[in-house]
């Protein structure tokens, strides 16, 4: 199983706000930056949030990231059908000397 | 525009070898740390290997240590992954991914992936 823990699924209706959690430990999330990626079906992952809460240019401000202790969260407000995708969190892990991912969360827009 | 284009995937028998390449363009390749990340069909992402801009720092996931070798040629703007002693569980789409700029030492790292290639499929089967 994955070092970082995410719920396997999440859902919401158009316009709603959804959050996806990512739980880790002191050797990763607790001391390193968290990154979030969106993967649309059949495509490569795309950077959504970097350094815990920063948005790359082109990512709308209805997407946000936060972190507290050894947990992080991705929030998407004003949910749209095009947000339906898999979402992954990632961080460096000092104990493993490498990058670790969450298992991914499949977001469904009902 | 940043572009990462992987090649070299294909069908290989268990125990065989394969060399993946990643051609980079649109940025100063020699400045950036690079990685390989894989994704088993229908499953999640797994980081495979990391190489610093000057090749001085290299890391591998335990699952590939001793079998895979990462390298780069900054003059050719290219990243490589030599995969030996391949197993069925190595079957995956392999992505090359660029690190954003930030602090990394020989023991820790405060960066993450900011650009990904489109991936190349490696199938290990008899």
Interface residues (C-beta under 8 A of the other chain):
Chain A: X2 X32 X33 X35 X37 X43 X44 X45 X46 X47 X50 X51 X56 X88 X90 X91 X92 X94 X96 X97 X98 X99 X100 X101 X102 X103 X104
Chain B: X35 X37 X44 X45 X46 X47 X50 X59 X60 X61 X62 X95 X100 X102 X107 X108 X109 X110 X111 X112 X113 X114 X115 X116 X117 X118 X119
